[in-house]
Amino acid sequence: RLSQAQDEWRALAMAVDRLCLWGALALTGGCALGTGLDAALHRPPDTPFP
């Protein structure tokens, strides 16, 4: 049986782990969305090579 202190540390570690997971997912999703929108909204100039 784990002690109360070990249970508290385990709960804290799980909370930090979940926070890092959501942060990484938000960063990855934001970058993917930004890259996709940049590519979709990009219009080349009329004379790209003057």
CHARMM internal coordinates of N, CA and C (Angstrom, degrees):
IC EDIT
DIST 1 N 1 CA 1.4673
DIST 1 CA 1 C 1.5205
ANGL 1 N 1 CA 1 C 109.49
DIST 1 C 2 N 1.3114
ANGL 1 CA 1 C 2 N 116.04
DIHE 1 N 1 CA 1 C 2 N 134.00
DIST 2 N 2 CA 1.4590
ANGL 1 C 2 N 2 CA 120.61
DIHE 1 CA 1 C 2 N 2 CA 179.30
DIST 2 CA 2 C 1.5188
ANGL 2 N 2 CA 2 C 110.72
DIHE 1 C 2 N 2 CA 2 C -78.33
DIST 2 C 3 N 1.2980
ANGL 2 CA 2 C 3 N 115.47
DIHE 2 N 2 CA 2 C 3 N 148.66
DIST 3 N 3 CA 1.4607
ANGL 2 C 3 N 3 CA 119.31
DIHE 2 CA 2 C 3 N 3 CA 177.33
DIST 3 CA 3 C 1.5263
ANGL 3 N 3 CA 3 C 109.57
DIHE 2 C 3 N 3 CA 3 C -75.88
DIST 3 C 4 N 1.3063
ANGL 3 CA 3 C 4 N 115.93
DIHE 3 N 3 CA 3 C 4 N 168.24
DIST 4 N 4 CA 1.4610
ANGL 3 C 4 N 4 CA 120.72
DIHE 3 CA 3 C 4 N 4 CA -179.23
DIST 4 CA 4 C 1.5305
ANGL 4 N 4 CA 4 C 110.62
DIHE 3 C 4 N 4 CA 4 C -63.16
DIST 4 C 5 N 1.3189
ANGL 4 CA 4 C 5 N 117.33
DIHE 4 N 4 CA 4 C 5 N -38.57
DIST 5 N 5 CA 1.4685
ANGL 4 C 5 N 5 CA 120.79
DIHE 4 CA 4 C 5 N 5 CA 179.27
DIST 5 CA 5 C 1.5281
ANGL 5 N 5 CA 5 C 110.84
DIHE 4 C 5 N 5 CA 5 C -63.26
DIST 5 C 6 N 1.3327
ANGL 5 CA 5 C 6 N 116.69
DIHE 5 N 5 CA 5 C 6 N -40.80
DIST 6 N 6 CA 1.4602
ANGL 5 C 6 N 6 CA 119.97
DIHE 5 CA 5 C 6 N 6 CA 178.41
DIST 6 CA 6 C 1.5238
ANGL 6 N 6 CA 6 C 110.81
DIHE 5 C 6 N 6 CA 6 C -65.95
DIST 6 C 7 N 1.3225
ANGL 6 CA 6 C 7 N 117.31
DIHE 6 N 6 CA 6 C 7 N -38.55
DIST 7 N 7 CA 1.4619
ANGL 6 C 7 N 7 CA 120.85
DIHE 6 CA 6 C 7 N 7 CA 176.68
DIST 7 CA 7 C 1.5242
ANGL 7 N 7 CA 7 C 111.18
DIHE 6 C 7 N 7 CA 7 C -62.40
DIST 7 C 8 N 1.3364
ANGL 7 CA 7 C 8 N 116.47
DIHE 7 N 7 CA 7 C 8 N -41.45
DIST 8 N 8 CA 1.4617
ANGL 7 C 8 N 8 CA 120.11
DIHE 7 CA 7 C 8 N 8 CA 179.79
DIST 8 CA 8 C 1.5256
ANGL 8 N 8 CA 8 C 111.34
DIHE 7 C 8 N 8 CA 8 C -66.45
DIST 8 C 9 N 1.3303
ANGL 8 CA 8 C 9 N 117.01
DIHE 8 N 8 CA 8 C 9 N -41.94
DIST 9 N 9 CA 1.4612
ANGL 8 C 9 N 9 CA 120.06
DIHE 8 CA 8 C 9 N 9 CA 178.18
DIST 9 CA 9 C 1.5268
ANGL 9 N 9 CA 9 C 111.00
DIHE 8 C 9 N 9 CA 9 C -65.28
DIST 9 C 10 N 1.3254
ANGL 9 CA 9 C 10 N 115.71
DIHE 9 N 9 CA 9 C 10 N -38.76
DIST 10 N 10 CA 1.4656
ANGL 9 C 10 N 10 CA 119.19
DIHE 9 CA 9 C 10 N 10 CA 178.95
DIST 10 CA 10 C 1.5267
ANGL 10 N 10 CA 10 C 110.49
DIHE 9 C 10 N 10 CA 10 C -64.15
DIST 10 C 11 N 1.3329
ANGL 10 CA 10 C 11 N 117.39
DIHE 10 N 10 CA 10 C 11 N -41.86
DIST 11 N 11 CA 1.4638
ANGL 10 C 11 N 11 CA 121.18
DIHE 10 CA 10 C 11 N 11 CA 178.46
DIST 11 CA 11 C 1.5259
ANGL 11 N 11 CA 11 C 110.63
DIHE 10 C 11 N 11 CA 11 C -64.58
DIST 11 C 12 N 1.3262
ANGL 11 CA 11 C 12 N 117.23
DIHE 11 N 11 CA 11 C 12 N -41.00
DIST 12 N 12 CA 1.4608
ANGL 11 C 12 N 12 CA 120.99
DIHE 11 CA 11 C 12 N 12 CA 178.06
DIST 12 CA 12 C 1.5236
ANGL 12 N 12 CA 12 C 110.61
DIHE 11 C 12 N 12 CA 12 C -64.27
DIST 12 C 13 N 1.3255
ANGL 12 CA 12 C 13 N 116.90
DIHE 12 N 12 CA 12 C 13 N -42.95
DIST 13 N 13 CA 1.4623
ANGL 12 C 13 N 13 CA 120.85
DIHE 12 CA 12 C 13 N 13 CA 179.26
DIST 13 CA 13 C 1.5222
ANGL 13 N 13 CA 13 C 110.98
DIHE 12 C 13 N 13 CA 13 C -63.19
DIST 13 C 14 N 1.3193
ANGL 13 CA 13 C 14 N 117.33
DIHE 13 N 13 CA 13 C 14 N -39.54
DIST 14 N 14 CA 1.4634
ANGL 13 C 14 N 14 CA 120.41
DIHE 13 CA 13 C 14 N 14 CA 178.40
DIST 14 CA 14 C 1.5224
ANGL 14 N 14 CA 14 C 111.04
DIHE 13 C 14 N 14 CA 14 C -66.02
DIST 14 C 15 N 1.3333
ANGL 14 CA 14 C 15 N 117.26
DIHE 14 N 14 CA 14 C 15 N -38.53
DIST 15 N 15 CA 1.4620
ANGL 14 C 15 N 15 CA 120.89
DIHE 14 CA 14 C 15 N 15 CA 178.90
DIST 15 CA 15 C 1.5286
ANGL 15 N 15 CA 15 C 110.73
DIHE 14 C 15 N 15 CA 15 C -65.95
DIST 15 C 16 N 1.3295
ANGL 15 CA 15 C 16 N 116.90
DIHE 15 N 15 CA 15 C 16 N -44.06
DIST 16 N 16 CA 1.4680
ANGL 15 C 16 N 16 CA 120.52
DIHE 15 CA 15 C 16 N 16 CA 178.69
DIST 16 CA 16 C 1.5243
ANGL 16 N 16 CA 16 C 109.96
DIHE 15 C 16 N 16 CA 16 C -64.99
DIST 16 C 17 N 1.3223
ANGL 16 CA 16 C 17 N 117.21
DIHE 16 N 16 CA 16 C 17 N -40.67
DIST 17 N 17 CA 1.4578
ANGL 16 C 17 N 17 CA 121.62
DIHE 16 CA 16 C 17 N 17 CA 178.74
DIST 17 CA 17 C 1.5246
ANGL 17 N 17 CA 17 C 110.77
DIHE 16 C 17 N 17 CA 17 C -61.23
DIST 17 C 18 N 1.3160
ANGL 17 CA 17 C 18 N 116.78
DIHE 17 N 17 CA 17 C 18 N -44.29
DIST 18 N 18 CA 1.4608
ANGL 17 C 18 N 18 CA 120.78
DIHE 17 CA 17 C 18 N 18 CA 179.25
DIST 18 CA 18 C 1.5280
ANGL 18 N 18 CA 18 C 111.04
DIHE 17 C 18 N 18 CA 18 C -65.62
DIST 18 C 19 N 1.3282
ANGL 18 CA 18 C 19 N 116.74
DIHE 18 N 18 CA 18 C 19 N -39.23
DIST 19 N 19 CA 1.4608
ANGL 18 C 19 N 19 CA 120.93
DIHE 18 CA 18 C 19 N 19 CA 178.01
DIST 19 CA 19 C 1.5283
ANGL 19 N 19 CA 19 C 110.69
DIHE 18 C 19 N 19 CA 19 C -63.02
DIST 19 C 20 N 1.3163
ANGL 19 CA 19 C 20 N 117.13
DIHE 19 N 19 CA 19 C 20 N -43.25
DIST 20 N 20 CA 1.4676
ANGL 19 C 20 N 20 CA 120.97
DIHE 19 CA 19 C 20 N 20 CA 177.65
DIST 20 CA 20 C 1.5280
ANGL 20 N 20 CA 20 C 111.23
DIHE 19 C 20 N 20 CA 20 C -64.80
DIST 20 C 21 N 1.3179
ANGL 20 CA 20 C 21 N 117.03
DIHE 20 N 20 CA 20 C 21 N -39.11
DIST 21 N 21 CA 1.4598
ANGL 20 C 21 N 21 CA 120.64
DIHE 20 CA 20 C 21 N 21 CA 177.80
DIST 21 CA 21 C 1.5199
ANGL 21 N 21 CA 21 C 110.68
DIHE 20 C 21 N 21 CA 21 C -60.23
DIST 21 C 22 N 1.3443
ANGL 21 CA 21 C 22 N 117.18
DIHE 21 N 21 CA 21 C 22 N -50.11
DIST 22 N 22 CA 1.4624
ANGL 21 C 22 N 22 CA 120.09
DIHE 21 CA 21 C 22 N 22 CA -179.04
DIST 22 CA 22 C 1.5208
ANGL 22 N 22 CA 22 C 111.69
DIHE 21 C 22 N 22 CA 22 C -65.78
DIST 22 C 23 N 1.3306
ANGL 22 CA 22 C 23 N 116.96
DIHE 22 N 22 CA 22 C 23 N -35.54
DIST 23 N 23 CA 1.4627
ANGL 22 C 23 N 23 CA 120.08
DIHE 22 CA 22 C 23 N 23 CA 176.56
DIST 23 CA 23 C 1.5202
ANGL 23 N 23 CA 23 C 111.68
DIHE 22 C 23 N 23 CA 23 C -63.99
DIST 23 C 24 N 1.3207
ANGL 23 CA 23 C 24 N 116.91
DIHE 23 N 23 CA 23 C 24 N -44.26
DIST 24 N 24 CA 1.4625
ANGL 23 C 24 N 24 CA 120.95
DIHE 23 CA 23 C 24 N 24 CA 179.14
DIST 24 CA 24 C 1.5248
ANGL 24 N 24 CA 24 C 110.88
DIHE 23 C 24 N 24 CA 24 C -65.90
DIST 24 C 25 N 1.3298
ANGL 24 CA 24 C 25 N 117.05
DIHE 24 N 24 CA 24 C 25 N -40.52
DIST 25 N 25 CA 1.4649
ANGL 24 C 25 N 25 CA 119.80
DIHE 24 CA 24 C 25 N 25 CA 178.01
DIST 25 CA 25 C 1.5232
ANGL 25 N 25 CA 25 C 111.43
DIHE 24 C 25 N 25 CA 25 C -64.61
DIST 25 C 26 N 1.3282
ANGL 25 CA 25 C 26 N 117.43
DIHE 25 N 25 CA 25 C 26 N -41.35
DIST 26 N 26 CA 1.4627
ANGL 25 C 26 N 26 CA 120.92
DIHE 25 CA 25 C 26 N 26 CA 178.86
DIST 26 CA 26 C 1.5264
ANGL 26 N 26 CA 26 C 110.74
DIHE 25 C 26 N 26 CA 26 C -64.68
DIST 26 C 27 N 1.3222
ANGL 26 CA 26 C 27 N 117.12
DIHE 26 N 26 CA 26 C 27 N -43.04
DIST 27 N 27 CA 1.4591
ANGL 26 C 27 N 27 CA 120.77
DIHE 26 CA 26 C 27 N 27 CA 179.27
DIST 27 CA 27 C 1.5291
ANGL 27 N 27 CA 27 C 111.05
DIHE 26 C 27 N 27 CA 27 C -64.38
DIST 27 C 28 N 1.3218
ANGL 27 CA 27 C 28 N 117.19
DIHE 27 N 27 CA 27 C 28 N -45.83
DIST 28 N 28 CA 1.4579
ANGL 27 C 28 N 28 CA 121.28
DIHE 27 CA 27 C 28 N 28 CA 179.68
DIST 28 CA 28 C 1.5246
ANGL 28 N 28 CA 28 C 111.06
DIHE 27 C 28 N 28 CA 28 C -63.70
DIST 28 C 29 N 1.3286
ANGL 28 CA 28 C 29 N 116.39
DIHE 28 N 28 CA 28 C 29 N -45.51
DIST 29 N 29 CA 1.4630
ANGL 28 C 29 N 29 CA 120.03
DIHE 28 CA 28 C 29 N 29 CA 179.07
DIST 29 CA 29 C 1.5125
ANGL 29 N 29 CA 29 C 112.32
DIHE 28 C 29 N 29 CA 29 C -64.52
DIST 29 C 30 N 1.3236
ANGL 29 CA 29 C 30 N 117.29
DIHE 29 N 29 CA 29 C 30 N -41.32
DIST 30 N 30 CA 1.4628
ANGL 29 C 30 N 30 CA 120.71
DIHE 29 CA 29 C 30 N 30 CA 178.50
DIST 30 CA 30 C 1.5164
ANGL 30 N 30 CA 30 C 112.16
DIHE 29 C 30 N 30 CA 30 C -63.67
DIST 30 C 31 N 1.3224
ANGL 30 CA 30 C 31 N 116.54
DIHE 30 N 30 CA 30 C 31 N -42.24
DIST 31 N 31 CA 1.4653
ANGL 30 C 31 N 31 CA 119.92
DIHE 30 CA 30 C 31 N 31 CA 178.21
DIST 31 CA 31 C 1.5294
ANGL 31 N 31 CA 31 C 111.25
DIHE 30 C 31 N 31 CA 31 C -66.10
DIST 31 C 32 N 1.3130
ANGL 31 CA 31 C 32 N 117.10
DIHE 31 N 31 CA 31 C 32 N -41.60
DIST 32 N 32 CA 1.4616
ANGL 31 C 32 N 32 CA 120.49
DIHE 31 CA 31 C 32 N 32 CA 178.76
DIST 32 CA 32 C 1.5234
ANGL 32 N 32 CA 32 C 110.62
DIHE 31 C 32 N 32 CA 32 C -64.85
DIST 32 C 33 N 1.3228
ANGL 32 CA 32 C 33 N 116.71
DIHE 32 N 32 CA 32 C 33 N -42.78
DIST 33 N 33 CA 1.4624
ANGL 32 C 33 N 33 CA 120.50
DIHE 32 CA 32 C 33 N 33 CA 178.58
DIST 33 CA 33 C 1.5243
ANGL 33 N 33 CA 33 C 110.64
DIHE 32 C 33 N 33 CA 33 C -64.94
DIST 33 C 34 N 1.3184
ANGL 33 CA 33 C 34 N 116.99
DIHE 33 N 33 CA 33 C 34 N -43.55
DIST 34 N 34 CA 1.4636
ANGL 33 C 34 N 34 CA 120.34
DIHE 33 CA 33 C 34 N 34 CA 178.53
DIST 34 CA 34 C 1.5139
ANGL 34 N 34 CA 34 C 112.42
DIHE 33 C 34 N 34 CA 34 C -62.62
DIST 34 C 35 N 1.3242
ANGL 34 CA 34 C 35 N 117.03
DIHE 34 N 34 CA 34 C 35 N -42.06
DIST 35 N 35 CA 1.4585
ANGL 34 C 35 N 35 CA 120.81
DIHE 34 CA 34 C 35 N 35 CA 178.49
DIST 35 CA 35 C 1.5240
ANGL 35 N 35 CA 35 C 110.71
DIHE 34 C 35 N 35 CA 35 C -65.19
DIST 35 C 36 N 1.3203
ANGL 35 CA 35 C 36 N 116.68
DIHE 35 N 35 CA 35 C 36 N -43.27
DIST 36 N 36 CA 1.4635
ANGL 35 C 36 N 36 CA 120.42
DIHE 35 CA 35 C 36 N 36 CA 179.43
DIST 36 CA 36 C 1.5148
ANGL 36 N 36 CA 36 C 112.26
DIHE 35 C 36 N 36 CA 36 C -64.59
DIST 36 C 37 N 1.3219
ANGL 36 CA 36 C 37 N 117.10
DIHE 36 N 36 CA 36 C 37 N -43.13
DIST 37 N 37 CA 1.4632
ANGL 36 C 37 N 37 CA 119.75
DIHE 36 CA 36 C 37 N 37 CA 179.05
DIST 37 CA 37 C 1.5197
ANGL 37 N 37 CA 37 C 111.39
DIHE 36 C 37 N 37 CA 37 C -67.65
DIST 37 C 38 N 1.3205
ANGL 37 CA 37 C 38 N 117.30
DIHE 37 N 37 CA 37 C 38 N -37.96
DIST 38 N 38 CA 1.4579
ANGL 37 C 38 N 38 CA 120.31
DIHE 37 CA 37 C 38 N 38 CA 177.96
DIST 38 CA 38 C 1.5260
ANGL 38 N 38 CA 38 C 110.12
DIHE 37 C 38 N 38 CA 38 C -61.91
DIST 38 C 39 N 1.3257
ANGL 38 CA 38 C 39 N 116.94
DIHE 38 N 38 CA 38 C 39 N -42.71
DIST 39 N 39 CA 1.4607
ANGL 38 C 39 N 39 CA 120.54
DIHE 38 CA 38 C 39 N 39 CA 179.79
DIST 39 CA 39 C 1.5253
ANGL 39 N 39 CA 39 C 111.07
DIHE 38 C 39 N 39 CA 39 C -69.79
DIST 39 C 40 N 1.3227
ANGL 39 CA 39 C 40 N 117.42
DIHE 39 N 39 CA 39 C 40 N -38.32
DIST 40 N 40 CA 1.4614
ANGL 39 C 40 N 40 CA 120.44
DIHE 39 CA 39 C 40 N 40 CA -177.49
DIST 40 CA 40 C 1.5248
ANGL 40 N 40 CA 40 C 111.82
DIHE 39 C 40 N 40 CA 40 C -72.48
DIST 40 C 41 N 1.3160
ANGL 40 CA 40 C 41 N 117.59
DIHE 40 N 40 CA 40 C 41 N -32.78
DIST 41 N 41 CA 1.4625
ANGL 40 C 41 N 41 CA 121.03
DIHE 40 CA 40 C 41 N 41 CA -175.77
DIST 41 CA 41 C 1.5251
ANGL 41 N 41 CA 41 C 113.14
DIHE 40 C 41 N 41 CA 41 C -96.11
DIST 41 C 42 N 1.3174
ANGL 41 CA 41 C 42 N 117.71
DIHE 41 N 41 CA 41 C 42 N -1.20
DIST 42 N 42 CA 1.4654
ANGL 41 C 42 N 42 CA 121.01
DIHE 41 CA 41 C 42 N 42 CA -177.77
DIST 42 CA 42 C 1.5252
ANGL 42 N 42 CA 42 C 110.16
DIHE 41 C 42 N 42 CA 42 C -74.48
DIST 42 C 43 N 1.3151
ANGL 42 CA 42 C 43 N 115.63
DIHE 42 N 42 CA 42 C 43 N 132.37
DIST 43 N 43 CA 1.4604
ANGL 42 C 43 N 43 CA 121.07
DIHE 42 CA 42 C 43 N 43 CA 175.18
DIST 43 CA 43 C 1.5277
ANGL 43 N 43 CA 43 C 107.50
DIHE 42 C 43 N 43 CA 43 C -123.74
DIST 43 C 44 N 1.3255
ANGL 43 CA 43 C 44 N 117.73
DIHE 43 N 43 CA 43 C 44 N 123.65
DIST 44 N 44 CA 1.4656
ANGL 43 C 44 N 44 CA 119.13
DIHE 43 CA 43 C 44 N 44 CA 179.87
DIST 44 CA 44 C 1.5302
ANGL 44 N 44 CA 44 C 110.49
DIHE 43 C 44 N 44 CA 44 C -70.08
DIST 44 C 45 N 1.3299
ANGL 44 CA 44 C 45 N 117.55
DIHE 44 N 44 CA 44 C 45 N 153.85
DIST 45 N 45 CA 1.4615
ANGL 44 C 45 N 45 CA 119.74
DIHE 44 CA 44 C 45 N 45 CA 178.63
DIST 45 CA 45 C 1.5271
ANGL 45 N 45 CA 45 C 111.20
DIHE 44 C 45 N 45 CA 45 C -69.08
DIST 45 C 46 N 1.3344
ANGL 45 CA 45 C 46 N 115.69
DIHE 45 N 45 CA 45 C 46 N 160.64
DIST 46 N 46 CA 1.4688
ANGL 45 C 46 N 46 CA 120.23
DIHE 45 CA 45 C 46 N 46 CA -179.18
DIST 46 CA 46 C 1.5274
ANGL 46 N 46 CA 46 C 111.55
DIHE 45 C 46 N 46 CA 46 C -63.03
DIST 46 C 47 N 1.3184
ANGL 46 CA 46 C 47 N 116.94
DIHE 46 N 46 CA 46 C 47 N -39.90
DIST 47 N 47 CA 1.4663
ANGL 46 C 47 N 47 CA 120.95
DIHE 46 CA 46 C 47 N 47 CA 178.72
DIST 47 CA 47 C 1.5258
ANGL 47 N 47 CA 47 C 108.43
DIHE 46 C 47 N 47 CA 47 C -123.03
DIST 47 C 48 N 1.3169
ANGL 47 CA 47 C 48 N 117.19
DIHE 47 N 47 CA 47 C 48 N 88.48
DIST 48 N 48 CA 1.4583
ANGL 47 C 48 N 48 CA 119.41
DIHE 47 CA 47 C 48 N 48 CA -176.08
DIST 48 CA 48 C 1.5335
ANGL 48 N 48 CA 48 C 113.29
DIHE 47 C 48 N 48 CA 48 C -70.48
DIST 48 C 49 N 1.3273
ANGL 48 CA 48 C 49 N 116.94
DIHE 48 N 48 CA 48 C 49 N -27.48
DIST 49 N 49 CA 1.4682
ANGL 48 C 49 N 49 CA 120.81
DIHE 48 CA 48 C 49 N 49 CA -178.54
DIST 49 CA 49 C 1.5210
ANGL 49 N 49 CA 49 C 108.61
DIHE 48 C 49 N 49 CA 49 C -124.93
DIST 49 C 50 N 1.3239
ANGL 49 CA 49 C 50 N 117.11
DIHE 49 N 49 CA 49 C 50 N 91.09
DIST 50 N 50 CA 1.4834
ANGL 49 C 50 N 50 CA 118.93
DIHE 49 CA 49 C 50 N 50 CA -176.71
DIST 50 CA 50 C 1.5120
ANGL 50 N 50 CA 50 C 113.22
DIHE 49 C 50 N 50 CA 50 C -68.76
END
COOR INIT
IC SEED 1 N 1 CA 1 C
IC BUILD
